[in-house]
Amino acid sequence: MTEQKMATLDKPAPDCVEWSGPIECSIEKALDILGGKWTFLIIRDLTCGTRRFGELRKSLAGISPKTLTSRLKELERKDIVRRAAFATIPPTVEYSLTEKGRSLLPIIKAMKLWGAQWG
């Protein structure tokens, strides 16, 4: 390989984001929230508005109640989802996106467009 070609390989792409020092990677932070198997799909379903547990379970074919409960609790701890429980018989629990959760909408839309083009 020529020296010129090797020098080109060492240069980052123009849109490359370089990380240096002890700064925590923001992409890693985002993936920590969105990276679970069902997490992103739960958020996607809540973009349409408030949903009950059963509605979420039906829309996510194949998810177990235990997994759905776990993911919803995790999203609630991370302030992405708000849980509202009502003292009815049977008890009613509704889930919706918080302001922080709604801020993910542009990312979801971009992924939908990317998937339509390249998927």
C-alpha positions in Angstrom: 0.0 0.0 0.0 1.3 3.4 -0.9 2.1 6.0 1.8 -0.5 8.3 0.4 -3.2 5.6 0.6 -2.1 4.7 4.2 -2.3 8.4 5.2 -5.9 8.6 3.8 -6.9 5.5 5.8 -5.7 7.2 9.0 -7.8 10.3 8.5 -11.3 10.2 10.0 -14.3 10.6 7.6 -15.6 14.3 7.4 -18.7 13.5 9.4 -16.8 11.4 12.0 -17.3 12.3 15.6 -14.1 11.7 17.6 -14.2 11.1 21.3 -11.3 11.9 23.5 -10.7 12.0 27.2 -13.0 10.7 29.9 -16.2 12.1 28.4 -18.9 9.5 28.5 -20.1 8.6 25.0 -23.5 10.0 24.3 -24.3 7.2 21.8 -23.6 4.7 24.6 -26.0 6.6 26.9 -28.7 6.5 24.3 -28.2 2.8 23.7 -28.3 2.1 27.4 -31.9 3.4 27.3 -33.0 2.1 23.9 -30.9 -1.0 23.5 -33.1 -3.6 25.1 -34.8 -6.2 22.8 -38.3 -4.8 23.2 -37.6 -1.3 24.6 -37.6 0.6 21.3 -40.8 -1.1 20.2 -42.5 -0.2 23.4 -41.5 3.4 22.9 -42.7 3.2 19.3 -46.1 2.0 20.4 -46.4 4.8 23.0 -45.8 7.4 20.4 -49.4 7.0 19.3 -50.6 7.9 22.8 -51.5 6.4 26.1 -51.8 2.6 26.2 -52.9 0.0 28.7 -50.7 -2.9 29.6 -52.9 -5.3 27.6 -52.9 -3.1 24.5 -49.1 -3.0 24.6 -48.9 -6.8 25.0 -51.2 -7.4 22.0 -49.2 -5.0 19.8 -45.9 -6.7 20.7 -46.5 -10.2 19.6 -44.2 -12.6 21.4 -43.4 -10.5 24.4 -44.0 -12.2 27.8 -45.9 -10.3 30.5 -42.8 -10.5 32.7 -40.5 -9.0 30.1 -43.1 -6.2 29.3 -43.4 -5.4 33.0 -39.6 -5.3 33.4 -39.0 -3.1 30.4 -41.8 -0.7 31.4 -40.3 -0.4 34.9 -36.9 0.3 33.5 -38.3 3.0 31.1 -40.2 4.5 34.1 -36.9 4.6 36.1 -35.2 6.4 33.2 -38.0 8.9 33.0 -39.0 7.8 29.5 -42.4 6.4 30.4 -45.0 7.5 32.9 -47.2 5.0 34.7 -50.7 5.9 35.9 -52.6 3.5 38.1 -56.3 3.8 38.8 -58.2 2.3 41.6 -60.8 0.5 39.5 -62.0 -3.1 39.6 -60.1 -4.7 37.9 -57.2 -2.2 38.4 -56.4 0.0 35.4 -52.8 0.9 34.6 -51.9 3.2 31.7 -48.6 4.1 30.2 -47.6 7.2 28.3 -44.4 8.9 27.2 -42.9 11.7 29.3 -41.4 14.8 27.8 -38.1 13.1 27.7 -39.7 10.1 26.0 -41.4 12.3 23.4 -38.1 13.8 22.6 -37.2 10.4 21.0 -39.8 10.9 18.3 -37.4 12.4 15.7 -35.1 9.4 16.2 -38.0 6.9 15.8 -39.1 8.7 12.6 -35.5 8.7 11.2 -35.1 5.0 11.9 -38.5 4.3 10.2 -37.4 6.2 7.1 -34.0 4.5 7.1 -35.6 1.1 7.5 -38.0 1.9 4.6 -35.1 2.9 2.4 -32.5 0.3 3.3 -34.3 -2.5 5.2 
